[in-house]
């Protein structure tokens, strides 16, 4: 920043650093300064949108996500669409969140966060077959973890697939025995 005080990328990075270290006031200052020097930068607009969502300025955040998608040079504009979905999800606006996750996947079929969120949304809406589709896509791209093993198990339980329930129960017990997900599963079995 000393060498290039008007460089938007450096200012944006400083905003992010300050955000993750908890200095939200100065983070906002740097995000805004980055946008002053590059007002149409998709990455800077997206990052500021994420920050605004984090500090519960949801409507303003959505404006920045939308502006980020309008930067034709922003290769990862699907990230802004996905972040918009996460922000709508935080607001409990499930229908629009779903639409944003689907749009993000349409732009970039490799967006694993969108896959995961759709799997969860459809599971919570009792749409188990749809949940399984997105969870399978997620599992095909991300190494198996405790949260995906548990969701696979829950979907199988709802669909009455006992062999799949046993499979994922064994996976949780053998590979993720110290996880919160396995402890929650055990607690749920004994309630």
C-alpha positions, 0 to 999 in steps of 0.5 A: 500500500505504501508503494502503490496507495491507489492499487485497488487489489492491495486495498481490497486485500488489506480490507479482507485482512482487517476483516478476518482479524476483527477490525471491521471499521478499518476493513470497511474503510479499505474496501471502500477505498479499493472501490473508489479506485476501481468502482467496477471491479467485480472481485472488489464489489463481491468482497465488499458485498460479503463484508456487508452481509457479514455486518448485516447490511443485507440489502446493500450487500445484494446491490454490490453482488449484482454490480459485481456480476456486471463486470464482464472481465470478472471471471468468477462472477458466479462467486458473487451469485453464490455469495448473494445466495448465502446472504439471502440464506442468512436472511432466511429468504430460502426461495431466493437463496435457492434461485441464486445457488441454481444460477451460480451452478448454471454459470459454473457447474463446479460451485461446490458451496452451491451444491452443498447449500442446495442439498441442505435446502432440499433436505430441509424441504423434504425433497430428498431425491433432489437433495441427493442429486446435489449431494452426489454432485458435491461428493463427486468433487469434495473428499468425503467429510463428516457433514456430507456423510451425515447428510447422506445418512439422513437422506437414506433414513428418510428414504428408508434405505437401510443398507445406505444408512448402515454404510454411512453410519459405519463411515461416521463411526470409523472415519469421523468418530471425533466429529460433532456430526457423529456425536449428533448422530449418536445423540439423535439415535438415543433420544 
